[in-house]
């Protein structure tokens, strides 16, 4: 266990902080304040607004060119933002029907974009706009921006939420935050598809929301007012206590050893003796 007082509180004025994403070449962290319909940035020691309004963006990541890839609840789409802050829609429908409200996203080394699509942004106007589910499910998708092909990865989860690859891209982690589920699952990646769903951990009454892999194949995940770390054998190997309910986390900093944590009203950071997967 690592105690709460090891964290540095960087900012404390969000309604629900989400989607931390570190952009290496700018040494900048971007994250979402979803209910406030804005995004913030931590750059050069200062916090300021990155985009306002953001169209209720939630999860964020970068592609292999360090463009910002964001899940928009309001737009029911995936956005791309370049260094000049030009925003474009990457994909906004499945077979002509609107997505529910894309929630979290990761990008593979082959440039494909993988994202979850629960209905949290359309069940009220708190973190999006009240709307209807058009395609009748809550799927996990893979989109290839080169071929423009959108594939369904799985339809078997109730409320797919967080999503991340393992360090070697041989496994895919997906959280299910359905009403009576609250589980983190891991799948084998085989020829662009996923197989062999296994339970990593049942978090009830809390939930696994967002997570990242480190360079050794461990997965670090939100877990109530804590972060739990599991090894590649799905064994719990450590826990960090956090002052607030954690939504998500991200490895960042020039050396990849700063863990940024979004937790309810705040952005925290803590220096680790471990580095994130993309720094391997």
C-alpha positions as CSV (number, residue, x, y, z in Angstrom):
1,X,0.0,0.0,0.0
2,X,1.1,3.5,-0.8
3,X,-0.5,6.1,1.4
4,X,-2.6,9.1,0.3
5,X,-0.2,11.7,1.4
6,X,2.3,10.7,-1.3
7,X,0.0,12.3,-3.9
8,X,0.4,15.9,-5.2
9,X,-3.0,17.6,-5.9
10,X,-2.6,19.6,-9.0
11,X,-6.2,20.8,-9.5
12,X,-9.4,20.5,-7.5
13,X,-12.3,22.2,-9.4
14,X,-13.8,19.6,-11.7
15,X,-17.2,18.0,-11.3
16,X,-16.0,14.6,-12.6
17,X,-12.4,14.4,-13.9
18,X,-11.8,11.8,-16.6
19,X,-9.7,10.7,-19.5
20,X,-6.1,11.9,-18.6
21,X,-3.8,11.8,-21.6
22,X,-0.2,12.7,-21.7
23,X,1.2,14.2,-25.0
24,X,5.0,13.6,-24.9
25,X,6.3,16.1,-27.5
26,X,4.4,18.9,-25.7
27,X,5.1,17.6,-22.2
28,X,1.4,18.3,-21.6
29,X,-1.4,16.4,-19.9
30,X,-5.0,16.9,-21.2
31,X,-8.0,15.6,-19.3
32,X,-11.8,16.0,-19.4
33,X,-14.2,17.7,-16.9
34,X,-17.1,15.9,-18.5
35,X,-20.2,17.3,-16.7
36,X,-18.8,20.9,-17.1
37,X,-18.5,20.3,-20.9
38,X,-14.8,21.3,-21.0
39,X,-11.3,19.9,-21.2
40,X,-8.3,21.1,-19.2
41,X,-4.5,20.9,-19.7
42,X,-1.6,20.8,-17.3
43,X,1.3,22.5,-19.1
44,X,4.5,24.1,-17.8
45,X,3.3,23.8,-14.2
46,X,0.0,25.5,-14.8
47,X,-3.6,24.4,-15.3
48,X,-5.8,26.1,-17.9
49,X,-8.7,25.3,-20.2
50,X,-7.8,23.2,-23.3
51,X,-11.3,23.3,-24.9
52,X,-14.5,24.9,-23.8
53,X,-17.1,23.7,-24.8
54,X,-15.7,20.2,-25.5
55,X,-19.0,18.6,-26.6
56,X,-18.8,16.5,-23.4
57,X,-15.6,14.7,-24.2
58,X,-14.8,11.8,-21.8
59,X,-11.9,9.4,-22.6
60,X,-8.8,10.5,-24.4
61,X,-5.7,9.0,-25.9
62,X,-3.1,9.8,-28.5
63,X,-2.6,8.1,-31.9
64,X,0.8,7.1,-33.2
65,X,1.4,10.7,-34.5
66,X,0.5,12.2,-31.1
67,X,-2.9,13.6,-32.3
68,X,-5.4,13.7,-29.5
69,X,-8.1,11.1,-29.9
70,X,-11.2,11.8,-27.8
71,X,-14.6,10.2,-27.1
72,X,-17.4,12.7,-27.3
73,X,-20.6,12.0,-25.5
74,X,-22.2,15.1,-26.9
75,X,-21.2,14.4,-30.5
76,X,-21.7,10.7,-30.1
77,X,-18.4,10.3,-32.0
78,X,-14.7,10.0,-31.9
79,X,-12.7,13.3,-32.4
80,X,-9.2,13.9,-33.6
81,X,-7.4,17.1,-32.5
82,X,-4.0,18.0,-34.0
83,X,-1.3,20.3,-32.6
84,X,-3.0,23.4,-34.1
85,X,-6.2,22.4,-32.2
86,X,-8.0,21.6,-35.4
87,X,-10.8,19.2,-34.5
88,X,-12.2,16.6,-37.0
89,X,-14.7,13.8,-36.6
90,X,-13.0,10.4,-37.1
91,X,-16.2,8.2,-37.0
92,X,-19.7,9.0,-35.8
93,X,-22.0,6.1,-36.7
94,X,-22.4,2.3,-37.0
95,X,-24.2,1.3,-40.2
96,X,-25.8,4.7,-40.4
97,X,-27.0,4.6,-36.8
98,X,-25.6,6.9,-34.1
99,X,-23.2,5.6,-31.5
100,X,-24.5,5.7,-27.9
101,X,-21.8,7.8,-26.3
102,X,-18.2,6.6,-26.9
103,X,-16.6,6.5,-23.6
104,X,-12.9,5.3,-23.7
105,X,-10.4,4.7,-26.4
106,X,-7.0,3.2,-27.2
107,X,-4.9,3.2,-30.4
108,X,-2.9,0.1,-31.5
109,X,0.5,0.3,-33.2
110,X,-1.2,-0.4,-36.5
111,X,-3.1,2.8,-36.1
112,X,-6.5,1.2,-35.5
113,X,-8.7,2.9,-32.9
114,X,-10.5,0.7,-30.4
115,X,-13.3,2.2,-28.3
116,X,-16.2,1.4,-26.0
117,X,-19.8,2.6,-26.5
118,X,-22.0,2.6,-23.3
119,X,-25.0,4.9,-23.0
120,X,-23.9,7.1,-20.1
121,X,-23.9,10.3,-22.3
122,X,-27.5,9.8,-23.5
123,X,-29.4,8.6,-20.4
124,X,-29.5,12.2,-19.1
125,X,-28.3,15.6,-19.9
126,X,-25.6,15.6,-17.1
127,X,-22.7,14.4,-19.2
128,X,-24.1,14.7,-22.7
129,X,-27.5,15.1,-24.3
130,X,-30.6,12.9,-23.6
131,X,-31.0,10.6,-26.5
132,X,-32.0,7.2,-27.8
133,X,-29.9,4.1,-28.4
134,X,-30.1,3.6,-32.1
135,X,-28.3,0.4,-32.9
136,X,-29.7,-1.5,-29.9
137,X,-26.6,-2.5,-28.0
138,X,-23.5,-1.4,-26.2
139,X,-20.6,-2.6,-28.3
140,X,-16.8,-2.4,-28.4
141,X,-15.6,-1.2,-31.8
142,X,-12.3,-1.1,-33.8
143,X,-11.9,1.5,-36.5
144,X,-9.2,1.6,-39.2
145,X,-8.8,5.2,-40.3
146,X,-6.9,4.0,-43.4
147,X,-9.4,1.6,-44.8
148,X,-12.4,3.4,-43.1
149,X,-13.6,0.0,-41.9
150,X,-15.5,-0.2,-38.6
151,X,-15.7,-3.6,-36.9
152,X,-17.6,-4.8,-33.9
153,X,-15.1,-6.4,-31.5
154,X,-17.6,-7.7,-28.9
155,X,-21.3,-7.4,-28.2
156,X,-21.1,-9.5,-25.0
157,X,-20.6,-6.8,-22.4
158,X,-23.4,-4.9,-20.6
159,X,-21.7,-1.5,-20.2
160,X,-18.2,-1.6,-21.7
161,X,-16.2,1.2,-20.2
162,X,-12.4,1.5,-19.9
163,X,-10.2,-0.1,-22.5
164,X,-6.5,-0.5,-22.9
165,X,-3.9,-2.8,-24.5
166,X,-1.2,-4.7,-22.7
167,X,2.4,-3.5,-23.2
168,X,3.0,-6.1,-25.9
169,X,-0.5,-5.7,-27.5
170,X,-1.2,-9.4,-27.0
171,X,-4.0,-8.7,-24.6
172,X,-6.9,-6.3,-24.4
173,X,-8.4,-5.1,-21.1
174,X,-12.0,-4.0,-21.0
175,X,-14.1,-2.9,-18.0
176,X,-17.8,-3.7,-17.7
177,X,-19.6,-1.3,-15.4
178,X,-23.1,-2.8,-15.8
179,X,-25.5,-2.5,-12.9
180,X,-24.6,-5.7,-11.2
181,X,-21.2,-6.5,-12.9
182,X,-18.4,-4.0,-12.1
183,X,-15.7,-6.3,-13.5
184,X,-12.4,-6.0,-15.3
185,X,-11.8,-8.5,-18.1
186,X,-8.8,-9.5,-20.2
187,X,-9.0,-10.9,-23.7
188,X,-6.4,-12.5,-25.9
189,X,-5.8,-10.5,-29.1
190,X,-5.8,-12.9,-32.1
191,X,-5.6,-11.7,-35.7
192,X,-7.3,-8.4,-34.8
193,X,-10.1,-10.1,-32.9
194,X,-10.5,-10.9,-29.2
195,X,-10.8,-14.4,-27.6
196,X,-10.7,-16.2,-24.3
197,X,-12.4,-13.6,-22.0
198,X,-11.1,-13.9,-18.4
199,X,-12.0,-12.2,-15.2
200,X,-9.2,-10.1,-13.8
201,X,-11.1,-8.8,-10.7
202,X,-14.7,-8.3,-9.5
203,X,-14.7,-4.7,-8.0
204,X,-18.2,-4.7,-6.5
205,X,-19.4,-2.5,-4.9
206,X,-16.8,-0.3,-6.6
207,X,-15.8,-0.5,-10.3
208,X,-12.8,-0.5,-12.6
209,X,-13.3,2.6,-14.9
210,X,-10.0,3.5,-16.5
211,X,-6.6,1.8,-16.6
212,X,-3.1,1.7,-18.2
213,X,-0.4,-0.9,-18.6
214,X,3.2,-0.5,-17.5
215,X,6.3,-1.6,-19.4
216,X,6.4,-5.0,-17.5
217,X,2.8,-6.0,-18.4
218,X,1.1,-5.0,-15.1
219,X,-2.2,-3.2,-15.4
220,X,-3.0,-0.2,-13.1
221,X,-6.7,0.4,-12.6
222,X,-9.1,2.7,-10.8
223,X,-10.8,0.9,-7.9
224,X,-13.0,3.1,-5.8
225,X,-10.8,5.4,-3.7
226,X,-7.8,3.5,-4.8
227,X,-5.7,2.2,-7.6
228,X,-5.1,-1.5,-7.9
229,X,-2.2,-3.1,-9.8
230,X,-2.4,-6.6,-11.2
231,X,0.4,-8.5,-12.9
232,X,0.1,-10.4,-16.2
233,X,-1.3,-13.4,-14.3
234,X,-4.2,-11.3,-13.0
235,X,-2.8,-11.4,-9.5
236,X,-3.2,-8.3,-7.3
237,X,0.3,-7.1,-6.4
238,X,-0.3,-3.7,-5.0
239,X,-2.6,-0.8,-4.2
240,X,-2.4,2.9,-3.9
241,X,-5.0,4.8,-1.7
242,X,-6.4,8.0,-3.2
243,X,-8.3,10.8,-1.4
244,X,-11.3,10.7,-3.8
245,X,-13.2,8.3,-6.0
246,X,-10.8,7.5,-8.9
247,X,-12.0,7.5,-12.5
248,X,-8.8,7.0,-14.6
249,X,-5.1,7.3,-14.7
250,X,-2.2,7.8,-17.1
251,X,1.6,7.4,-17.1
252,X,3.4,10.6,-18.2
253,X,6.3,12.9,-17.7
254,X,9.5,12.8,-19.9
255,X,10.6,9.5,-18.3
256,X,7.2,8.0,-18.1
257,X,7.3,7.5,-14.3
258,X,4.7,10.1,-13.3
259,X,1.3,8.6,-12.6
260,X,-1.5,11.1,-13.2
261,X,-4.8,10.3,-11.6
262,X,-8.2,11.8,-12.3
263,X,-10.4,11.4,-9.2
264,X,-13.8,13.2,-8.9
265,X,-12.9,16.9,-8.4
266,X,-9.2,16.6,-8.8
267,X,-6.1,15.8,-10.8
268,X,-3.3,14.2,-8.8
269,X,0.2,13.0,-9.6
270,X,2.6,10.7,-7.9
271,X,6.2,9.7,-8.8
272,X,6.7,6.0,-9.2
273,X,9.6,3.7,-9.7
274,X,7.8,2.2,-12.7
275,X,7.1,3.6,-16.2
276,X,4.2,3.2,-18.6
277,X,4.0,0.8,-21.5
278,X,4.6,3.3,-24.2
279,X,8.0,4.1,-22.6
280,X,9.3,0.6,-23.0
